[in-house]
Amino acid sequence: MKIVFFSFYYPPDLSAGSFRSVALSKAIVNKIGFNDELHVITTQPNRYKSHRLNAENKETRGNVKIHRIKIPSHKSGMISQAYAFTLYAIPAFLVCRKIKPDFLIGTSSRLMTGVLTYISAKVLRLKYYIDLRDIFSETISDLFALKSNFLSSVFSSFFSFLDKKMLNSASGVNVVSEAFPEYFQKKGINTSNWSFFPNGIDEEFLNYPTSEKKSQKNVTTIMYAGNIGKGQGLELVIPEIAKITGNCYHFVIIGDGGAISLLNEKLLRENINNVEILSPVSRSELIECYLSADILFLHLNNIAAFQRVLPSKIFEYIALKKPIVAGLSGYSAQFLKQNAPHAFIFQPGDFVAGSACLLEAVGCLVSESDVNKFIANYSRPIIMDQMATQLINLIGPSADE
């Protein structure tokens, strides 16, 4: 049996999608037969322009064969990303057809990897499974609504059409947020057989070191690590919170993305010197950075689509056993309140409330038992093992059996 797994990002690339994909591929390999093969068709690392890594074009790890397609460096603009995806999708389909697979899997946050899976399945007459990590049609519509209602309507209609085609024909669909199905039900999509396997806590954070590096200075370090895009809206809150709280609070932002220039420009314009922006780092280096933080920060822009999402960052942050300050609304805010008493939540964009939350979080005691309970419920290896079991049941018996 041969399974093809389409994932635009895959390690050593740094992204939530790549971490989820490698965890799922490991879980699948543990359940397939000795002579079965899992083919991951992905890209050469390209997530961050400031953190480009080298990887083999073809790599074999036991039953896993990784095919990496080289795409040009791209910015975070829609046209640039669409061009980069096209240069991935066409070779990816050709590689898939050459493999002659028995089943397809696609993990999709920006929809088009799911559409690639759907089209490949239709052409090759195969069954397929979609792991849906975002509602792209709603997100793109809401982001365009900030500029043009006409463009918002056009893109919403087009991508909603693709949603229906892709999801209604799938043998199985998984979502990472329990708030997703309601949106698709209103679009006339049957979600009765969908599953919910969320993101979780990766192995690196399950054995997180308890020792901390204490600063010699009387300064509180607030850290954010991840994408710096319009979806995060850091430029709307970080400069203002930094001004309000003053130099006794040092903000460390680790990452890159389409809105980093907006954030940098505002910091320079406002002459703010207690915010430090660092380039993306490897996960092992990131853990070292987390050790020096006093408070962890998270923010999503104030648009309707983000009321349904559940960022993977939440799982990582809770496991770190540090106070959390988060600008969230909707499902993610509810999830954080239920699972992290040490989280202080404010409405997205409200930097005054964000500053108050930050001051309240200083010195907050984190319940070890609460965090350990959360870790037991949301270990990524366990979640992916359960998801892989469902996938194998959909595919059918192995060729070895």
N, C-alpha and C positions, 0 to 999 in steps of 0.2 A: 504494500500500500504506500502511496505517495501523497503527502499533504503539502499544499503550497500555502504559505502564510505571508500576505502582503502587509508590510509595515514600513511607512515612510521613514521612521526613525528607529534605530536599533543601536545598542552599544557597539563601539565606544562613544556614540553620540550622547549628549546630555539632554534629556527631556523626559517628561512624565511618560510620554508614549513609549520611548525606548526602554525604560525601566519596566513598564508593564509588559511589553512584548517579550523581553528576555525571560521574565518570570513565567509567563504563559508557555513559552516554548520549552522551558525546562520541565514544566509540569506535564506537557503533552508527551515529551520523550520518555518520561517515566511510565507511560501507560501504553505506548505502542510496542509492536513486536520487534524482535531483533533485526529482522530484514526490512522493516518499514523505514520510511524516510520522511523527515520534516524539512522542507525547503523554505527558508526565509528569504524573501526577495525585498531588499531594502535599498538604501542609498549609502554612498560614502558619507561620512560625518559632515553635516552642513548646518546643524541647528543654530550655531552662533558663529558669526563672522570672526569674532575675536577669539574663538576657541576651536580652531580647525585641527583635527587629528587625522592621522593616517591609519588605514586599515586595509587588509587584503581584499581584492576584488572577489575572490572566492575562498571560502574557508570551510573546513569540515571539522566538526566537533562531535564525534560519535555518530549518532543518527541524524544530527542537524547539519544541513548544508546551507551556508549563508552566501547569497549572491548579492554583491553590492554594486550599485549603478552610480557612476560618477555624474554629478550634476554641477552646473556652474554656481559660483558664489552668488547669493541673492539677498536682497533686502526684504523687509517685512511688508512691503507694499503688495497689494492684491495682484497687480499685473506681473510683478517679479515672481511672486510665489506660483502663480498659474503657469508661467513659462517654465519654471523649475520643475513643477509637477509633471508637465507634459513630457519633458525630457526624461523623467523617471518612468512614466506610465507606459509609453510605447515599448521601450526595451524590456520593462517588467513583464508585459504581456507576452512578448516573444520568448523570453526565458521560460515563463510558465507553460506556454504551449509546447516547447521543446521537452520539458520535464514529463509531460503527459500525466498530470496528477489525477487522483481519484476524488479529491475534495479540496475546497478552497476556504481560507479564513482571511478576513480583513479587519484590521483595527483602525478606527477612523475617528479623528477629532474634527478634521476639516472636510469631512464628507467625501472628498474625491477618491481617497484610498478605498472607501466602501464602494463607490461607483465603479472603480477599476475592478474590484472583486466581482461585482454584479455583472459587468460587461464580459469579463473573462469567463464567468460561469455560463452565461448565455451562449457565447460563441462555442465553448468547449462542451456544452451540455452537461454541466456538473452541478451538484448541490454545493451550497456555501453557507457560511456563518459570519455574522457581523458583530463585532465588539464595538459598541457605540459609546464614545467617550465625550461627545459634545453634541449640541443641537446646532449645527452649522447654519441651517436655514434661518433660524431665529436670531442667532448671534450676528450674522452678516446683515440681516434686515435692520436690527436695532442700531448697529454701528453706522450704517448708511443713513438711517433716519436722522442722525445728528447733523447731516449735511443736506440731504435731499429726500423728501418723502416719495418722490417719483422713483428714484433709483432704489430706494428701500423696497417699494412695492414690486418692482421688476425682479430684483434679485430674490426676494422672498418667494415669489410665484415660481421662478425657475428652479430654485433649490428645493422647494417643497415638492415639486414634480419629481425631482430626482430621488428625494427621500422616499416617496411612495413606491416608485419603481424598485428601488434597492431593498427596502424593508419588507414589502409585501411578498417578494419572491424568495426571501431567505428561508433556509431550513431552520435557522435559529437566530435569535437576536439577544444580545446581552446589553444592559445599560449599567453605567457606573453610578447613577443617581436615581433614587426612587421617585424623583420629581419629573423625570423624562417622559414616562408613558402617558401622562395626562395631556401633554402637548400634542403627541402624535395621535392620541384617540380623537382629539378635536379635529384633526386633519383627515379623519376617516381611515386610519391605519389600525388594524387589529393587533393589539398588544397582549392578548390573553395568554399566549405561550412564551412571552418574553421572560428572561431571567434577570436577576440583580446580583452581580458579583462586583462589588466596588473596588476601588483602589485600596491599597493596604500598606502595611509597614514592611519595608524591605529588610532583608537579613542584616544589612549593615547597621540598621537602627534597632534591631532586636537585642543586640548585645552592646548597646551604647555604653561607653565608659562613664562611670559616675563621678570621677574626679573632674574638677573644674579649674581653669586657669583664672585666678582672681587678679584683677587689675590693681596696680599699686596706687592709681589715681582714683579720686572720688568722683568717677564718671560712670554713668549708666550706659551700657552699650545695647543698642536696639538693632537687630539684624533682620534683613529681608534677603532671601536667596531665591532666584528664579527668573522668569521672563520679565522684561521691562517693556511692555507693549501698551497699546491703548486699552486693552482689556483689563490691565492691572491699574491703570490710572494713578500711578505713583506720583506723577508730576502735579496732581491735583491736591495731594495731602502732605506728602513728605516735607516739602519746603516750608509750608505753613506751620506744621507741627514742630519742626526743628526750630523755627523762629520763636514760637510760643514757649517751648520748654527750655531753650537756651543752651549754653555751652556745657552745662552739667550732664547733658545727654548727647551721646555720640551715635549717629546713625551710620550703619555699614550696609551698603546695598551691593550684593554680589549677583551679577548677571549681565544680560545684554538684550537688545530687542529694538523694535521699531520706534519706541517712544523715549529712548535713552537721551536723544538730543534735546527733546523738550524738557526733560528733567534737568539735564546739565545747564541748559540755557536759563532756566528759572533760578537755579541755585546761584549762577553767576550774576544774573540781573539783580537778585535780592541780596547779594553779598553774604550768602549763608556759608559758613565754614565748619559747621559741625555735622556735615554729611559727606561720607566717603563712598565713592563708587568704584568697585573692583570688577575686573573681568571674571567670567565664569571659571570655575576650578573643578577638578575631579571630585568624585564623591568622598574619597579618603581625605582630601584637603578640606572639603566642605565641613566634614565632621570636626576637624581641628578648629575651623572658624567658629562653628556652633559652640564649641567648648568655652570660647571667650565671650559669648553673648550673655546678657542678663535677661533680655526680653526678645521674643520673636514677633515679627510684624508681618501682616498679610492684608491685602486690599484688592478688591475687585471694583471695577467701574460701575457707576450707578445706571445700569441698563437692565431692562426686564429679563433678558435671556439669562443673565447671571444669577437670577433668583432661583433657577432650577439646578445649577451646577453644584458639584461637590469636589472642590480642588484636591488633587492628590497631596498638595502641600500640607493640608490639615492633618493627615495621618502621620506624616513625618514630624510635624511640629509637636503634636501631642506626645509622641513617643520620646521626645527630647527632654521632657520633664522640666520645662521652663515656662514662665508666664507668657501668655500670648495676647497680643493686641491686634484685633482684626476688624477691618471695615468691610462687613458683609451684610447681606440681607437674604431673605427667603430661606430655602432649604439648607444651605450651607451654614447659615447663622444658627438655625434650629439644631442642626447636627452637632455643631461645636458647643452650644449651650448644654446639650444633653450629655455630652461625653467629656467635656473639659471644664470643670468648675474654675480652673485657673485661667480661663479665657475671658477677656474683656472686649466686648463687641460694641461697635458704633456704626451708625448708618454710613454707607459709602459716600465719600465726598465731604463729610462733616468733620473738618479738621479741628474744630473747637472741641467737639465730643471726643475725637481721637486723642487730643492732648490730655483731656481729663482721664480717659481710660489709661493712658500711658503713666500718668502720675499715680493712679490707683494700683497699677500693676507692679510698681516698684516694691520689692520686698514681699510680694505675694508668696505664700507657702503652697507648694504643689503636693497634692496627696499621692504618695507612692502607690497606694492600693488602687486608687482610681485609674492611674495610668497603667498599672499592670493588668487590670481588668480589661481595659481598652485594647492593650496589646494582645491579650489572649483571644479577643473577639475579632481582631482585624490584622492578624499576621498574613502578609501577602502570600507566602508559600502555601498556607492552608487554603486561602481563598482561591488561588490559582489551581490548586489540586482539585478542588471541588468543580471549578469551571472546566478543567480538562476532562474530568469524568463525564460531565454533560456532553462535551464535544465528541468524545469517543463513542458515546452511546448514539449520537446523531449519525456519525460516520458509519458505524456498523463494525462487524468483527474484522480483526486484522487478517492480513494475508497469511500470517504464520499460524493462525488458529484453525 
